[in-house]
Amino acid sequence: MASVDPAGAARAAPPAAAFATDAAAAPIDRLALVAVLMGVALASLDTSIANTVLPVIAADLRAAPAASIWVITAYQLAVVATLLPFAALGDRLGPRRIHLVGLALFTAASLACALAGSLAALTAARVLQGIGAGAMMSVNIALIRRIYPAARLGRGVGLNALVVGASFALGPTVASLVLSLGHWQALFAINLPLGLLAFAFALPALPRSGRSGHGFDPLTALLTTATFAALILALGNAAQREPWPWVVLPLAVTGVCGGLLLRRQAGHPAPMLPVDLLRRPMFALSTGTALASFAAQGLAFVSLPFYFQSVLHRDAVATGFLLTPWPIVVALAAPIAGRLSDRYPPGLLGGIGLAVLSAGMASLAWLPADASVVDIAWRMAVCGAGFGGFQSPNLRALMSAAPPERSGGASGMIAVARLTGQAVGAALVALCFGLAGAHVANGSTWALALGSGFAALAAAASLARLWVR
């Protein structure tokens, strides 16, 4: 029992301080960390590759640019629809199991993508690949939270952002190199050896955790999946300017299933759709910041390959290299921002970074028709610096705003915000291209200008966190 006299209080303080120091300096299980980050890298690399080669896929499969965006949208639809159910399963069964199942499915679906010979077959395979990616993405931050002590969590999420950025940087380069030697389908085959290697690391190394006291409700999972799948489908149909019933019907499904979901989860201590976390102002603002910023990123990364190839007349190999400065600078900036987020308010760091991103995207929107490599590279680098400066502090703010026992739900919400934002961005690109018709330059310019606006909106949301306790 602790002593209450002054001398006893003085004697009790050093062990507590020593414990805090020891916790901060606790060793990191590096093999487990590598296993988690390899899964993150696979999902990010695949997204980057698909964005880069989309014009090549459209030409080879004889699809219109707007229609080919379904290759991106189908993946995002599957990821967003399954993230929260998998996050809930992660809380129930442990994130290790969910990560392993997702990695296995992702690797198998990559083989189906490599063998696809039509747009329909590729889209279906991308759905399966997205389900596997959704499982991994739903628990990656929760796993990092188990690997890193709380005092160093900012470094952990910064390293996660570094790997995402490096994978995005590697994706266009890999796409360029492989396309210079072979067919676009070989790009998806790259995931096979990488996936098997990642599984070999993950199986023995990922941290095990006890099961939570909360059960898994299949009906709630079904309602969650239907709500988000219908929402992304409605966005895609609206962007493709489908007949109005094909937009209204999935929106109606979203409303009905979403309403039933909220009613069923009312009063649950750990709901699958963690709207209760959104009652925390810091968590809500951080989620809104992520949603708008990733919409800006989606607008850029889907529209720019078409602009480089159709307007600037660069080949697919050159396009991959032109996209590279953005993610390379993200990879460099993210760990620095992660360390700074342990010392400075994430709202301030994120607001500055997103303002820089908005300016960079505006400069891309006004890119001259005869732009040189240098003209493009410095603009892409500015965007990367801004995005990298926002990402790690925002991840830290989101995870720190949630209770430790809700890390699975918080991790799922992070991924939902990211993928929903990217899906909104891809849908808006399809809409811009559809409205522009044969004028690809106009469609790309409109998409980049919209992206600048979304980044400015995200900067405002981030700075608002400075006034939230």
Secondary structure, DSSP 8 states (H G I E B T S, - for coil): ----SHHHHHHHHHHHHHHHHHHHT----HHHHHHHHHHHHHHHHHHHHHHHHHHHHHHHTT--HHHHTHHHHHHHHHHHHHHHHHHHHHHHH-HHHHHHHHHHHHHHHHHHHHH--SHHHHHHHHHHHHHHHHHHHHHHHHHHHHHS-GGGHHHHHHHHHHHHHHHHHHHHHHHHHHHTTS-THHHHHTHHHHHHHHHHHHHHHS------S----HHHHHHHHHHHHHHHHHHHHHHTT--THHHHHHHHHHHHHHHHHHHHHTT-SS-SS-TTGGGSHHHHHHHHHHHHHHHHHHHHHHHHHHIIIIIS---HHHHHHHHTHHHHHHHHHHHHHHHHTTTS-HHHHHHHHHHHHHHHHHHHHT--TT--HHHHHHHHHHHHHHHHHHHHHHHHHHHHTS-GGGHHHHHHHHHHHHHHHHHHHHHHHHHHHHHHTT-HHHHHHHHHHHHHHHHHHHHHHHHHGGG--
